[in-house]
Amino acid sequence: MKTLLRVASFIDSITERLSGLIGIIVVLAVVAGFLNATLRYLGQALQRTLISNELIQLQWYLFSLLFLIGFPYLLKHNVNVRVDFFYSRWGPRQRALVDFLGTLLFLIPFCSLAIYVSIGPVLTSWGRLPDGSWGPWEVSSDAGGLPLAPLKSLIIVGFFGLLVQAISQLIKYVAVLLGYHEADQAVMVAETDQMMADQMVREMRKELEHEAIAR
């Protein structure tokens, strides 16, 4: 079990390192959105077309990359959206059992299926023809648009990352059920992150309610 926990720790470390890209992608997406808006309104004022399809599509490229890279990080820190009535009141082992079953029966099969059904369209996007030969890759139908093949490939990359992180979580859930202290600590850290996120949401709701009352 300790060997599996080391594997899970290694996967977690990769997820944390990749999460460092999220901040950079967010900044780039904001800059791209700002440039799109600025050039659009400036072009309207000057009665000229200043915006380009490359810049517009770059923005949703970045948004797609942001979400696909962010999935494993959200799963690791247990801050994904939850709607429950009992989970928050249960102990660590009861939560670990529910998370174990959900990960094993739903998340891992879902990620595997998503990767499987994406392989064909992605290969076609890269130029794979029905006879097995290769042609030009798929590009945007908009004039001057970006190629679509790399973007579609991110679907496989994103779900593969989520699948690997799900395996890491599965190992930690099993360890908690078996009573390993190291896994208890890892799960407690994730639950603490979730509690902090829930607290932030509650505080934001209170601020909005106070503003509504003040108005």
Biotite code that builds the C-alpha atoms (Angstrom):
import biotite.structure as struc

atoms = struc.array([
    struc.Atom([0.000, 0.000, 0.000], chain_id="A", res_id=1, res_name="MET", atom_name="CA", element="C"),
    struc.Atom([2.872, 2.336, 0.751], chain_id="A", res_id=2, res_name="LYS", atom_name="CA", element="C"),
    struc.Atom([4.139, 1.859, -2.802], chain_id="A", res_id=3, res_name="THR", atom_name="CA", element="C"),
    struc.Atom([0.728, 2.810, -4.178], chain_id="A", res_id=4, res_name="LEU", atom_name="CA", element="C"),
    struc.Atom([0.662, 5.860, -1.919], chain_id="A", res_id=5, res_name="LEU", atom_name="CA", element="C"),
    struc.Atom([4.021, 6.923, -3.331], chain_id="A", res_id=6, res_name="ARG", atom_name="CA", element="C"),
    struc.Atom([2.550, 6.561, -6.823], chain_id="A", res_id=7, res_name="VAL", atom_name="CA", element="C"),
    struc.Atom([-0.414, 8.701, -5.762], chain_id="A", res_id=8, res_name="ALA", atom_name="CA", element="C"),
    struc.Atom([1.949, 11.282, -4.280], chain_id="A", res_id=9, res_name="SER", atom_name="CA", element="C"),
    struc.Atom([3.909, 11.387, -7.544], chain_id="A", res_id=10, res_name="PHE", atom_name="CA", element="C"),
    struc.Atom([0.705, 11.930, -9.545], chain_id="A", res_id=11, res_name="ILE", atom_name="CA", element="C"),
    struc.Atom([-0.358, 14.666, -7.122], chain_id="A", res_id=12, res_name="ASP", atom_name="CA", element="C"),
    struc.Atom([2.983, 16.430, -7.524], chain_id="A", res_id=13, res_name="SER", atom_name="CA", element="C"),
    struc.Atom([2.602, 16.446, -11.316], chain_id="A", res_id=14, res_name="ILE", atom_name="CA", element="C"),
    struc.Atom([-0.916, 17.853, -10.977], chain_id="A", res_id=15, res_name="THR", atom_name="CA", element="C"),
    struc.Atom([0.361, 20.619, -8.702], chain_id="A", res_id=16, res_name="GLU", atom_name="CA", element="C"),
    struc.Atom([3.137, 21.517, -11.122], chain_id="A", res_id=17, res_name="ARG", atom_name="CA", element="C"),
    struc.Atom([0.775, 21.612, -14.088], chain_id="A", res_id=18, res_name="LEU", atom_name="CA", element="C"),
    struc.Atom([-1.601, 23.764, -12.068], chain_id="A", res_id=19, res_name="SER", atom_name="CA", element="C"),
    struc.Atom([1.060, 26.465, -12.144], chain_id="A", res_id=20, res_name="GLY", atom_name="CA", element="C"),
    struc.Atom([0.155, 26.918, -15.805], chain_id="A", res_id=21, res_name="LEU", atom_name="CA", element="C"),
    struc.Atom([-3.403, 27.834, -14.853], chain_id="A", res_id=22, res_name="ILE", atom_name="CA", element="C"),
    struc.Atom([-2.421, 31.277, -13.590], chain_id="A", res_id=23, res_name="GLY", atom_name="CA", element="C"),
    struc.Atom([-0.452, 31.980, -16.762], chain_id="A", res_id=24, res_name="ILE", atom_name="CA", element="C"),
    struc.Atom([-3.335, 30.826, -18.959], chain_id="A", res_id=25, res_name="ILE", atom_name="CA", element="C"),
    struc.Atom([-5.794, 32.993, -17.023], chain_id="A", res_id=26, res_name="VAL", atom_name="CA", element="C"),
    struc.Atom([-3.617, 36.061, -17.576], chain_id="A", res_id=27, res_name="VAL", atom_name="CA", element="C"),
    struc.Atom([-3.241, 35.290, -21.277], chain_id="A", res_id=28, res_name="LEU", atom_name="CA", element="C"),
    struc.Atom([-6.999, 34.728, -21.638], chain_id="A", res_id=29, res_name="ALA", atom_name="CA", element="C"),
    struc.Atom([-7.747, 38.042, -19.913], chain_id="A", res_id=30, res_name="VAL", atom_name="CA", element="C"),
    struc.Atom([-5.252, 39.860, -22.143], chain_id="A", res_id=31, res_name="VAL", atom_name="CA", element="C"),
    struc.Atom([-6.739, 38.240, -25.258], chain_id="A", res_id=32, res_name="ALA", atom_name="CA", element="C"),
    struc.Atom([-10.257, 39.182, -24.157], chain_id="A", res_id=33, res_name="GLY", atom_name="CA", element="C"),
    struc.Atom([-9.182, 42.744, -23.406], chain_id="A", res_id=34, res_name="PHE", atom_name="CA", element="C"),
    struc.Atom([-7.535, 43.087, -26.804], chain_id="A", res_id=35, res_name="LEU", atom_name="CA", element="C"),
    struc.Atom([-10.602, 41.650, -28.542], chain_id="A", res_id=36, res_name="ASN", atom_name="CA", element="C"),
    struc.Atom([-12.926, 44.115, -26.832], chain_id="A", res_id=37, res_name="ALA", atom_name="CA", element="C"),
    struc.Atom([-10.596, 47.080, -27.312], chain_id="A", res_id=38, res_name="THR", atom_name="CA", element="C"),
    struc.Atom([-9.971, 46.407, -30.983], chain_id="A", res_id=39, res_name="LEU", atom_name="CA", element="C"),
    struc.Atom([-13.672, 45.830, -31.650], chain_id="A", res_id=40, res_name="ARG", atom_name="CA", element="C"),
    struc.Atom([-14.790, 49.139, -30.163], chain_id="A", res_id=41, res_name="TYR", atom_name="CA", element="C"),
    struc.Atom([-11.810, 51.001, -31.584], chain_id="A", res_id=42, res_name="LEU", atom_name="CA", element="C"),
    struc.Atom([-12.564, 49.569, -35.008], chain_id="A", res_id=43, res_name="GLY", atom_name="CA", element="C"),
    struc.Atom([-16.177, 50.700, -34.721], chain_id="A", res_id=44, res_name="GLN", atom_name="CA", element="C"),
    struc.Atom([-15.022, 54.204, -33.858], chain_id="A", res_id=45, res_name="ALA", atom_name="CA", element="C"),
    struc.Atom([-12.576, 54.298, -36.750], chain_id="A", res_id=46, res_name="LEU", atom_name="CA", element="C"),
    struc.Atom([-14.947, 52.405, -39.075], chain_id="A", res_id=47, res_name="GLN", atom_name="CA", element="C"),
    struc.Atom([-12.262, 49.855, -39.756], chain_id="A", res_id=48, res_name="ARG", atom_name="CA", element="C"),
    struc.Atom([-11.853, 46.141, -39.057], chain_id="A", res_id=49, res_name="THR", atom_name="CA", element="C"),
    struc.Atom([-9.076, 45.826, -36.513], chain_id="A", res_id=50, res_name="LEU", atom_name="CA", element="C"),
    struc.Atom([-10.008, 42.542, -34.884], chain_id="A", res_id=51, res_name="ILE", atom_name="CA", element="C"),
    struc.Atom([-8.884, 39.204, -36.350], chain_id="A", res_id=52, res_name="SER", atom_name="CA", element="C"),
    struc.Atom([-10.251, 35.684, -36.241], chain_id="A", res_id=53, res_name="ASN", atom_name="CA", element="C"),
    struc.Atom([-6.917, 34.449, -34.920], chain_id="A", res_id=54, res_name="GLU", atom_name="CA", element="C"),
    struc.Atom([-7.228, 36.583, -31.801], chain_id="A", res_id=55, res_name="LEU", atom_name="CA", element="C"),
    struc.Atom([-10.880, 35.658, -31.265], chain_id="A", res_id=56, res_name="ILE", atom_name="CA", element="C"),
    struc.Atom([-10.178, 31.943, -31.558], chain_id="A", res_id=57, res_name="GLN", atom_name="CA", element="C"),
    struc.Atom([-7.056, 32.240, -29.429], chain_id="A", res_id=58, res_name="LEU", atom_name="CA", element="C"),
    struc.Atom([-9.289, 33.379, -26.600], chain_id="A", res_id=59, res_name="GLN", atom_name="CA", element="C"),
    struc.Atom([-11.467, 30.272, -26.635], chain_id="A", res_id=60, res_name="TRP", atom_name="CA", element="C"),
    struc.Atom([-8.373, 28.124, -27.180], chain_id="A", res_id=61, res_name="TYR", atom_name="CA", element="C"),
    struc.Atom([-7.086, 29.488, -23.865], chain_id="A", res_id=62, res_name="LEU", atom_name="CA", element="C"),
    struc.Atom([-10.434, 29.029, -22.126], chain_id="A", res_id=63, res_name="PHE", atom_name="CA", element="C"),
    struc.Atom([-10.587, 25.408, -23.284], chain_id="A", res_id=64, res_name="SER", atom_name="CA", element="C"),
    struc.Atom([-7.038, 24.774, -22.123], chain_id="A", res_id=65, res_name="LEU", atom_name="CA", element="C"),
    struc.Atom([-7.809, 26.401, -18.774], chain_id="A", res_id=66, res_name="LEU", atom_name="CA", element="C"),
    struc.Atom([-10.713, 24.098, -17.997], chain_id="A", res_id=67, res_name="PHE", atom_name="CA", element="C"),
    struc.Atom([-9.106, 20.918, -19.313], chain_id="A", res_id=68, res_name="LEU", atom_name="CA", element="C"),
    struc.Atom([-5.918, 21.452, -17.302], chain_id="A", res_id=69, res_name="ILE", atom_name="CA", element="C"),
    struc.Atom([-7.903, 22.564, -14.271], chain_id="A", res_id=70, res_name="GLY", atom_name="CA", element="C"),
    struc.Atom([-9.999, 19.379, -13.976], chain_id="A", res_id=71, res_name="PHE", atom_name="CA", element="C"),
    struc.Atom([-7.286, 17.260, -12.255], chain_id="A", res_id=72, res_name="PRO", atom_name="CA", element="C"),
    struc.Atom([-6.417, 20.107, -9.889], chain_id="A", res_id=73, res_name="TYR", atom_name="CA", element="C"),
    struc.Atom([-10.052, 20.531, -8.828], chain_id="A", res_id=74, res_name="LEU", atom_name="CA", element="C"),
    struc.Atom([-10.392, 16.806, -8.234], chain_id="A", res_id=75, res_name="LEU", atom_name="CA", element="C"),
    struc.Atom([-7.197, 16.632, -6.187], chain_id="A", res_id=76, res_name="LYS", atom_name="CA", element="C"),
    struc.Atom([-8.298, 19.456, -3.876], chain_id="A", res_id=77, res_name="HIS", atom_name="CA", element="C"),
    struc.Atom([-11.876, 18.183, -3.696], chain_id="A", res_id=78, res_name="ASN", atom_name="CA", element="C"),
    struc.Atom([-13.341, 21.572, -4.657], chain_id="A", res_id=79, res_name="VAL", atom_name="CA", element="C"),
    struc.Atom([-15.579, 20.313, -7.424], chain_id="A", res_id=80, res_name="ASN", atom_name="CA", element="C"),
    struc.Atom([-19.250, 21.261, -7.154], chain_id="A", res_id=81, res_name="VAL", atom_name="CA", element="C"),
    struc.Atom([-21.226, 19.042, -4.807], chain_id="A", res_id=82, res_name="ARG", atom_name="CA", element="C"),
    struc.Atom([-24.928, 18.825, -4.032], chain_id="A", res_id=83, res_name="VAL", atom_name="CA", element="C"),
    struc.Atom([-25.417, 16.640, -0.974], chain_id="A", res_id=84, res_name="ASP", atom_name="CA", element="C"),
    struc.Atom([-27.446, 16.357, 2.212], chain_id="A", res_id=85, res_name="PHE", atom_name="CA", element="C"),
    struc.Atom([-25.457, 13.807, 4.209], chain_id="A", res_id=86, res_name="PHE", atom_name="CA", element="C"),
    struc.Atom([-21.845, 13.835, 2.964], chain_id="A", res_id=87, res_name="TYR", atom_name="CA", element="C"),
    struc.Atom([-20.719, 16.884, 4.963], chain_id="A", res_id=88, res_name="SER", atom_name="CA", element="C"),
    struc.Atom([-21.915, 15.269, 8.209], chain_id="A", res_id=89, res_name="ARG", atom_name="CA", element="C"),
    struc.Atom([-20.113, 11.976, 7.732], chain_id="A", res_id=90, res_name="TRP", atom_name="CA", element="C"),
    struc.Atom([-16.732, 10.936, 9.038], chain_id="A", res_id=91, res_name="GLY", atom_name="CA", element="C"),
    struc.Atom([-13.565, 10.508, 6.930], chain_id="A", res_id=92, res_name="PRO", atom_name="CA", element="C"),
    struc.Atom([-14.088, 6.788, 6.288], chain_id="A", res_id=93, res_name="ARG", atom_name="CA", element="C"),
    struc.Atom([-17.715, 7.172, 5.276], chain_id="A", res_id=94, res_name="GLN", atom_name="CA", element="C"),
    struc.Atom([-16.737, 9.953, 2.885], chain_id="A", res_id=95, res_name="ARG", atom_name="CA", element="C"),
    struc.Atom([-13.854, 7.882, 1.559], chain_id="A", res_id=96, res_name="ALA", atom_name="CA", element="C"),
    struc.Atom([-16.225, 4.980, 0.871], chain_id="A", res_id=97, res_name="LEU", atom_name="CA", element="C"),
    struc.Atom([-18.659, 7.184, -1.053], chain_id="A", res_id=98, res_name="VAL", atom_name="CA", element="C"),
    struc.Atom([-15.825, 8.842, -2.986], chain_id="A", res_id=99, res_name="ASP", atom_name="CA", element="C"),
    struc.Atom([-14.261, 5.457, -3.704], chain_id="A", res_id=100, res_name="PHE", atom_name="CA", element="C"),
    struc.Atom([-17.483, 4.067, -5.154], chain_id="A", res_id=101, res_name="LEU", atom_name="CA", element="C"),
    struc.Atom([-18.197, 7.219, -7.133], chain_id="A", res_id=102, res_name="GLY", atom_name="CA", element="C"),
    struc.Atom([-14.677, 7.319, -8.558], chain_id="A", res_id=103, res_name="THR", atom_name="CA", element="C"),
    struc.Atom([-14.547, 3.611, -9.384], chain_id="A", res_id=104, res_name="LEU", atom_name="CA", element="C"),
    struc.Atom([-18.048, 3.231, -10.802], chain_id="A", res_id=105, res_name="LEU", atom_name="CA", element="C"),
    struc.Atom([-18.587, 6.586, -12.476], chain_id="A", res_id=106, res_name="PHE", atom_name="CA", element="C"),
    struc.Atom([-15.567, 8.878, -12.847], chain_id="A", res_id=107, res_name="LEU", atom_name="CA", element="C"),
    struc.Atom([-12.989, 6.399, -14.141], chain_id="A", res_id=108, res_name="ILE", atom_name="CA", element="C"),
    struc.Atom([-15.404, 4.748, -16.635], chain_id="A", res_id=109, res_name="PRO", atom_name="CA", element="C"),
    struc.Atom([-16.561, 8.187, -17.775], chain_id="A", res_id=110, res_name="PHE", atom_name="CA", element="C"),
    struc.Atom([-12.998, 9.395, -18.408], chain_id="A", res_id=111, res_name="CYS", atom_name="CA", element="C"),
    struc.Atom([-12.115, 6.158, -20.187], chain_id="A", res_id=112, res_name="SER", atom_name="CA", element="C"),
    struc.Atom([-15.191, 6.410, -22.402], chain_id="A", res_id=113, res_name="LEU", atom_name="CA", element="C"),
    struc.Atom([-14.506, 10.083, -23.165], chain_id="A", res_id=114, res_name="ALA", atom_name="CA", element="C"),
    struc.Atom([-10.958, 9.266, -24.259], chain_id="A", res_id=115, res_name="ILE", atom_name="CA", element="C"),
    struc.Atom([-12.110, 6.303, -26.351], chain_id="A", res_id=116, res_name="TYR", atom_name="CA", element="C"),
    struc.Atom([-14.811, 8.179, -28.262], chain_id="A", res_id=117, res_name="VAL", atom_name="CA", element="C"),
    struc.Atom([-12.479, 11.165, -28.800], chain_id="A", res_id=118, res_name="SER", atom_name="CA", element="C"),
    struc.Atom([-9.650, 9.251, -30.472], chain_id="A", res_id=119, res_name="ILE", atom_name="CA", element="C"),
    struc.Atom([-11.414, 8.856, -33.833], chain_id="A", res_id=120, res_name="GLY", atom_name="CA", element="C"),
    struc.Atom([-12.518, 12.498, -34.235], chain_id="A", res_id=121, res_name="PRO", atom_name="CA", element="C"),
    struc.Atom([-9.110, 13.727, -33.085], chain_id="A", res_id=122, res_name="VAL", atom_name="CA", element="C"),
    struc.Atom([-7.278, 11.553, -35.629], chain_id="A", res_id=123, res_name="LEU", atom_name="CA", element="C"),
    struc.Atom([-9.688, 12.745, -38.317], chain_id="A", res_id=124, res_name="THR", atom_name="CA", element="C"),
    struc.Atom([-8.988, 16.313, -37.287], chain_id="A", res_id=125, res_name="SER", atom_name="CA", element="C"),
    struc.Atom([-5.268, 15.690, -37.741], chain_id="A", res_id=126, res_name="TRP", atom_name="CA", element="C"),
    struc.Atom([-5.932, 14.466, -41.292], chain_id="A", res_id=127, res_name="GLY", atom_name="CA", element="C"),
    struc.Atom([-6.548, 10.732, -40.901], chain_id="A", res_id=128, res_name="ARG", atom_name="CA", element="C"),
    struc.Atom([-8.627, 9.568, -43.876], chain_id="A", res_id=129, res_name="LEU", atom_name="CA", element="C"),
    struc.Atom([-11.018, 6.558, -43.945], chain_id="A", res_id=130, res_name="PRO", atom_name="CA", element="C"),
    struc.Atom([-8.532, 4.528, -46.008], chain_id="A", res_id=131, res_name="ASP", atom_name="CA", element="C"),
    struc.Atom([-5.814, 5.026, -43.383], chain_id="A", res_id=132, res_name="GLY", atom_name="CA", element="C"),
    struc.Atom([-3.819, 7.609, -45.304], chain_id="A", res_id=133, res_name="SER", atom_name="CA", element="C"),
    struc.Atom([-3.216, 11.134, -44.089], chain_id="A", res_id=134, res_name="TRP", atom_name="CA", element="C"),
    struc.Atom([-4.331, 14.427, -45.559], chain_id="A", res_id=135, res_name="GLY", atom_name="CA", element="C"),
    struc.Atom([-4.287, 18.042, -44.377], chain_id="A", res_id=136, res_name="PRO", atom_name="CA", element="C"),
    struc.Atom([-5.364, 18.730, -40.822], chain_id="A", res_id=137, res_name="TRP", atom_name="CA", element="C"),
    struc.Atom([-8.608, 20.443, -39.902], chain_id="A", res_id=138, res_name="GLU", atom_name="CA", element="C"),
    struc.Atom([-8.609, 24.219, -39.813], chain_id="A", res_id=139, res_name="VAL", atom_name="CA", element="C"),
    struc.Atom([-11.209, 26.761, -38.846], chain_id="A", res_id=140, res_name="SER", atom_name="CA", element="C"),
    struc.Atom([-13.914, 27.571, -41.369], chain_id="A", res_id=141, res_name="SER", atom_name="CA", element="C"),
    struc.Atom([-13.389, 31.260, -40.572], chain_id="A", res_id=142, res_name="ASP", atom_name="CA", element="C"),
    struc.Atom([-10.940, 33.138, -42.748], chain_id="A", res_id=143, res_name="ALA", atom_name="CA", element="C"),
    struc.Atom([-7.552, 33.293, -41.094], chain_id="A", res_id=144, res_name="GLY", atom_name="CA", element="C"),
    struc.Atom([-8.703, 31.078, -38.229], chain_id="A", res_id=145, res_name="GLY", atom_name="CA", element="C"),
    struc.Atom([-6.504, 28.797, -36.167], chain_id="A", res_id=146, res_name="LEU", atom_name="CA", element="C"),
    struc.Atom([-6.149, 25.038, -36.802], chain_id="A", res_id=147, res_name="PRO", atom_name="CA", element="C"),
    struc.Atom([-8.635, 22.928, -34.852], chain_id="A", res_id=148, res_name="LEU", atom_name="CA", element="C"),
    struc.Atom([-6.625, 19.718, -34.550], chain_id="A", res_id=149, res_name="ALA", atom_name="CA", element="C"),
    struc.Atom([-4.492, 20.841, -31.565], chain_id="A", res_id=150, res_name="PRO", atom_name="CA", element="C"),
    struc.Atom([-7.582, 22.123, -29.770], chain_id="A", res_id=151, res_name="LEU", atom_name="CA", element="C"),
    struc.Atom([-9.453, 18.841, -30.234], chain_id="A", res_id=152, res_name="LYS", atom_name="CA", element="C"),
    struc.Atom([-6.388, 16.951, -29.030], chain_id="A", res_id=153, res_name="SER", atom_name="CA", element="C"),
    struc.Atom([-6.660, 18.804, -25.733], chain_id="A", res_id=154, res_name="LEU", atom_name="CA", element="C"),
    struc.Atom([-9.869, 16.858, -25.066], chain_id="A", res_id=155, res_name="ILE", atom_name="CA", element="C"),
    struc.Atom([-7.885, 13.631, -24.823], chain_id="A", res_id=156, res_name="ILE", atom_name="CA", element="C"),
    struc.Atom([-5.125, 15.309, -22.818], chain_id="A", res_id=157, res_name="VAL", atom_name="CA", element="C"),
    struc.Atom([-7.606, 16.808, -20.371], chain_id="A", res_id=158, res_name="GLY", atom_name="CA", element="C"),
    struc.Atom([-9.548, 13.604, -19.760], chain_id="A", res_id=159, res_name="PHE", atom_name="CA", element="C"),
    struc.Atom([-6.330, 11.604, -19.503], chain_id="A", res_id=160, res_name="PHE", atom_name="CA", element="C"),
    struc.Atom([-5.108, 13.967, -16.798], chain_id="A", res_id=161, res_name="GLY", atom_name="CA", element="C"),
    struc.Atom([-8.435, 13.645, -15.006], chain_id="A", res_id=162, res_name="LEU", atom_name="CA", element="C"),
    struc.Atom([-8.268, 9.844, -15.304], chain_id="A", res_id=163, res_name="LEU", atom_name="CA", element="C"),
    struc.Atom([-4.760, 9.686, -13.844], chain_id="A", res_id=164, res_name="VAL", atom_name="CA", element="C"),
    struc.Atom([-5.726, 11.969, -10.971], chain_id="A", res_id=165, res_name="GLN", atom_name="CA", element="C"),
    struc.Atom([-8.845, 9.851, -10.374], chain_id="A", res_id=166, res_name="ALA", atom_name="CA", element="C"),
    struc.Atom([-6.585, 6.809, -9.978], chain_id="A", res_id=167, res_name="ILE", atom_name="CA", element="C"),
    struc.Atom([-4.514, 8.752, -7.450], chain_id="A", res_id=168, res_name="SER", atom_name="CA", element="C"),
    struc.Atom([-7.652, 9.674, -5.523], chain_id="A", res_id=169, res_name="GLN", atom_name="CA", element="C"),
    struc.Atom([-8.824, 6.061, -5.638], chain_id="A", res_id=170, res_name="LEU", atom_name="CA", element="C"),
    struc.Atom([-5.573, 4.914, -4.039], chain_id="A", res_id=171, res_name="ILE", atom_name="CA", element="C"),
    struc.Atom([-5.941, 7.469, -1.258], chain_id="A", res_id=172, res_name="LYS", atom_name="CA", element="C"),
    struc.Atom([-9.551, 6.493, -0.608], chain_id="A", res_id=173, res_name="TYR", atom_name="CA", element="C"),
    struc.Atom([-8.568, 2.828, -0.287], chain_id="A", res_id=174, res_name="VAL", atom_name="CA", element="C"),
    struc.Atom([-5.760, 3.797, 2.077], chain_id="A", res_id=175, res_name="ALA", atom_name="CA", element="C"),
    struc.Atom([-8.165, 5.764, 4.264], chain_id="A", res_id=176, res_name="VAL", atom_name="CA", element="C"),
    struc.Atom([-10.514, 2.791, 4.399], chain_id="A", res_id=177, res_name="LEU", atom_name="CA", element="C"),
    struc.Atom([-7.589, 0.595, 5.439], chain_id="A", res_id=178, res_name="LEU", atom_name="CA", element="C"),
    struc.Atom([-6.540, 3.056, 8.131], chain_id="A", res_id=179, res_name="GLY", atom_name="CA", element="C"),
    struc.Atom([-3.329, 4.509, 6.697], chain_id="A", res_id=180, res_name="TYR", atom_name="CA", element="C"),
    struc.Atom([-2.498, 7.789, 8.457], chain_id="A", res_id=181, res_name="HIS", atom_name="CA", element="C"),
    struc.Atom([-0.704, 9.297, 5.440], chain_id="A", res_id=182, res_name="GLU", atom_name="CA", element="C"),
    struc.Atom([-3.818, 9.024, 3.310], chain_id="A", res_id=183, res_name="ALA", atom_name="CA", element="C"),
    struc.Atom([-5.958, 10.478, 6.116], chain_id="A", res_id=184, res_name="ASP", atom_name="CA", element="C"),
    struc.Atom([-3.777, 13.565, 6.034], chain_id="A", res_id=185, res_name="GLN", atom_name="CA", element="C"),
    struc.Atom([-4.059, 13.886, 2.245], chain_id="A", res_id=186, res_name="ALA", atom_name="CA", element="C"),
    struc.Atom([-7.837, 13.584, 2.349], chain_id="A", res_id=187, res_name="VAL", atom_name="CA", element="C"),
    struc.Atom([-8.068, 16.014, 5.267], chain_id="A", res_id=188, res_name="MET", atom_name="CA", element="C"),
    struc.Atom([-6.100, 18.591, 3.277], chain_id="A", res_id=189, res_name="VAL", atom_name="CA", element="C"),
    struc.Atom([-8.501, 18.195, 0.363], chain_id="A", res_id=190, res_name="ALA", atom_name="CA", element="C"),
    struc.Atom([-11.504, 18.480, 2.682], chain_id="A", res_id=191, res_name="GLU", atom_name="CA", element="C"),
    struc.Atom([-10.001, 21.603, 4.255], chain_id="A", res_id=192, res_name="THR", atom_name="CA", element="C"),
    struc.Atom([-9.685, 23.144, 0.803], chain_id="A", res_id=193, res_name="ASP", atom_name="CA", element="C"),
    struc.Atom([-13.329, 22.335, 0.145], chain_id="A", res_id=194, res_name="GLN", atom_name="CA", element="C"),
    struc.Atom([-14.395, 23.867, 3.475], chain_id="A", res_id=195, res_name="MET", atom_name="CA", element="C"),
    struc.Atom([-12.453, 27.043, 2.681], chain_id="A", res_id=196, res_name="MET", atom_name="CA", element="C"),
    struc.Atom([-14.099, 27.268, -0.738], chain_id="A", res_id=197, res_name="ALA", atom_name="CA", element="C"),
    struc.Atom([-17.537, 26.772, 0.829], chain_id="A", res_id=198, res_name="ASP", atom_name="CA", element="C"),
    struc.Atom([-16.781, 29.477, 3.394], chain_id="A", res_id=199, res_name="GLN", atom_name="CA", element="C"),
    struc.Atom([-15.766, 31.902, 0.637], chain_id="A", res_id=200, res_name="MET", atom_name="CA", element="C"),
    struc.Atom([-19.033, 31.224, -1.195], chain_id="A", res_id=201, res_name="VAL", atom_name="CA", element="C"),
    struc.Atom([-21.047, 31.857, 1.973], chain_id="A", res_id=202, res_name="ARG", atom_name="CA", element="C"),
    struc.Atom([-19.209, 35.122, 2.631], chain_id="A", res_id=203, res_name="GLU", atom_name="CA", element="C"),
    struc.Atom([-19.801, 36.290, -0.938], chain_id="A", res_id=204, res_name="MET", atom_name="CA", element="C"),
    struc.Atom([-23.502, 35.504, -0.600], chain_id="A", res_id=205, res_name="ARG", atom_name="CA", element="C"),
    struc.Atom([-23.701, 37.508, 2.626], chain_id="A", res_id=206, res_name="LYS", atom_name="CA", element="C"),
    struc.Atom([-22.009, 40.482, 0.974], chain_id="A", res_id=207, res_name="GLU", atom_name="CA", element="C"),
    struc.Atom([-24.443, 40.339, -1.942], chain_id="A", res_id=208, res_name="LEU", atom_name="CA", element="C"),
    struc.Atom([-27.382, 40.155, 0.460], chain_id="A", res_id=209, res_name="GLU", atom_name="CA", element="C"),
    struc.Atom([-26.096, 43.175, 2.404], chain_id="A", res_id=210, res_name="HIS", atom_name="CA", element="C"),
    struc.Atom([-25.659, 45.138, -0.828], chain_id="A", res_id=211, res_name="GLU", atom_name="CA", element="C"),
    struc.Atom([-29.181, 44.210, -1.930], chain_id="A", res_id=212, res_name="ALA", atom_name="CA", element="C"),
    struc.Atom([-30.611, 45.352, 1.413], chain_id="A", res_id=213, res_name="ILE", atom_name="CA", element="C"),
    struc.Atom([-28.623, 48.603, 1.282], chain_id="A", res_id=214, res_name="ALA", atom_name="CA", element="C"),
    struc.Atom([-30.064, 49.392, -2.132], chain_id="A", res_id=215, res_name="ARG", atom_name="CA", element="C"),
])
